[in-house]
Amino acid sequence: MAARQAAYERCHHRARRGPPPTVPPTVPPGGRAGVSAQAARAHMTIGEVIGLLRAEFPDVTISKIRFLESEGLIEPARTPSGYRKFTRADIERLRFILAAQRDHYLPLRVIKERLEARDRGDVPGPAHSPRRLRTLVAADAGADEAGFSLPADPGRPAT
């Protein structure tokens, strides 16, 4: 059994990060062992997570979630039998990762740094820093001067 576990850890890179957290089984009084109804609602399977995120992120797959886990970006809890169980916090973390990739084209290294900063309680700068806004305004003005008309921004007052 120990050799099998060692092979699993080598394959799934668990040795460098330690074992993943587990979902503690509960035994209701006079009942059988298993996950309580409340805990079952609080933890979702990987398939349920895909179903939840598919509308917002159509190209998310089970293998992508497994890859993000292997890269250390998410660490879902595991049942004693090894199934992944995702909490609301895990799902919000996944949303952050997927949105950062889709909307900002950030590499995983940068996303991981931002997640670590969030975990430490560091508040990252605003998404639209003054420098970024100046760049966008300059690009907009340059396009107007060159004779290009940009589509109207519904959130921006007409000039």
C-alpha positions in Angstrom: 0.0 0.0 0.0 2.8 2.4 0.8 4.4 1.9 -2.6 1.1 2.6 -4.2 0.7 5.8 -2.3 4.3 6.9 -3.2 3.5 6.3 -6.8 0.4 8.3 -6.6 2.2 11.2 -4.9 5.0 11.1 -7.6 2.4 11.2 -10.3 0.3 14.0 -8.8 3.1 16.1 -7.3 1.8 15.8 -3.8 5.2 15.3 -2.1 6.2 18.9 -2.4 3.0 20.4 -1.1 1.9 17.9 1.5 -1.3 16.0 1.5 -4.5 17.9 0.4 -7.1 18.7 3.1 -9.8 16.1 3.6 -13.5 16.5 4.1 -14.2 15.0 7.6 -16.8 12.3 7.5 -19.6 12.7 10.0 -21.5 10.1 11.9 -25.0 11.2 12.9 -26.2 9.8 16.2 -27.7 6.4 15.5 -27.0 6.9 11.8 -24.4 5.6 9.4 -21.1 7.2 8.5 -21.0 9.6 5.6 -21.2 13.3 4.9 -24.0 15.2 6.6 -26.7 16.9 4.5 -25.4 20.3 5.5 -21.8 19.3 4.6 -23.0 17.8 1.3 -24.5 21.2 0.3 -21.4 23.0 1.4 -19.1 20.8 -0.7 -19.5 20.2 -4.5 -18.0 17.6 -6.7 -15.9 18.5 -9.7 -18.8 17.8 -12.1 -21.1 20.0 -10.1 -18.5 22.8 -10.2 -18.2 22.4 -14.0 -22.0 22.7 -14.3 -22.0 25.8 -12.1 -19.2 27.6 -14.0 -20.0 26.4 -17.6 -22.4 29.3 -18.3 -19.8 31.9 -17.3 -16.7 30.0 -18.6 -17.9 27.8 -21.5 -14.4 26.3 -22.1 -13.8 25.1 -18.5 -13.2 21.4 -18.3 -12.5 18.9 -15.6 -8.9 18.5 -16.9 -8.4 22.3 -16.6 -9.5 22.2 -13.0 -7.2 19.3 -12.3 -4.4 21.1 -14.0 -5.0 24.3 -11.9 -4.8 22.0 -8.9 -1.6 20.4 -10.0 -0.1 23.9 -10.4 -1.0 24.8 -6.8 -3.6 27.4 -7.7 -6.5 25.6 -6.0 -6.5 23.0 -3.3 -9.9 21.4 -2.9 -10.6 19.1 0.1 -10.6 15.4 -0.5 -12.9 12.7 0.8 -11.2 9.7 2.4 -11.6 7.9 -0.9 -9.8 10.7 -2.8 -12.7 12.5 -4.4 -12.3 16.3 -4.7 -14.8 18.4 -2.8 -15.1 22.1 -3.6 -16.3 24.7 -1.1 -17.7 28.1 -2.0 -14.3 29.6 -1.4 -12.7 27.2 -3.8 -15.3 28.1 -6.5 -14.8 31.8 -6.0 -11.0 31.2 -6.3 -11.7 29.3 -9.5 -13.8 32.2 -10.8 -11.0 34.6 -10.1 -8.4 32.4 -11.9 -10.6 31.8 -14.9 -11.7 35.5 -15.2 -8.0 36.6 -14.9 -7.1 34.3 -17.7 -10.0 35.2 -20.0 -10.4 38.9 -19.3 -6.8 40.0 -18.6 -4.7 37.2 -20.4 -2.6 36.8 -17.2 -0.1 33.9 -17.0 -0.6 31.4 -14.2 2.5 32.7 -12.5 1.0 36.2 -12.1 -2.4 34.8 -11.1 -0.7 32.7 -8.4 1.1 35.7 -7.1 -2.1 37.7 -6.9 -3.9 34.8 -5.1 -1.0 34.5 -2.6 -1.3 38.3 -2.0 -5.1 37.9 -1.5 -4.5 35.0 0.9 -2.0 37.2 2.9 -4.6 40.0 3.1 -2.7 42.3 0.8 -5.2 44.4 -1.2 -4.1 44.6 -4.9 -4.3 47.9 -6.7 -7.5 48.8 -8.5 -8.2 47.2 -11.8 -8.2 50.6 -13.5 -5.1 52.4 -12.0 -4.5 56.0 -13.0 -1.7 54.9 -15.3 -4.0 52.4 -17.1 -6.7 55.0 -17.5 -4.2 57.5 -19.0 -3.1 54.9 -21.5 -6.7 54.1 -22.4 -7.6 57.8 -22.8 -4.5 58.4 -24.9 -5.3 55.5 -27.1 -8.9 56.8 -27.5 -7.7 60.3 -28.4 -5.1 58.9 -30.8 -7.8 57.0 -32.6 -10.0 60.1 -32.9 -7.1 62.1 -34.3 -6.3 59.4 -36.8 -9.9 59.5 -38.1 -11.0 56.2 -36.5 -14.4 56.3 -34.8 -14.6 54.1 -31.7 -17.9 52.6 -30.6 -19.7 54.6 -27.9 -19.1 53.4 -24.4 -22.6 53.0 -22.8 -21.1 53.9 -19.4 -19.5 57.1 -20.7 -21.4 60.4 -21.1 -21.7 61.6 -24.7 -19.5 64.5 -25.6 
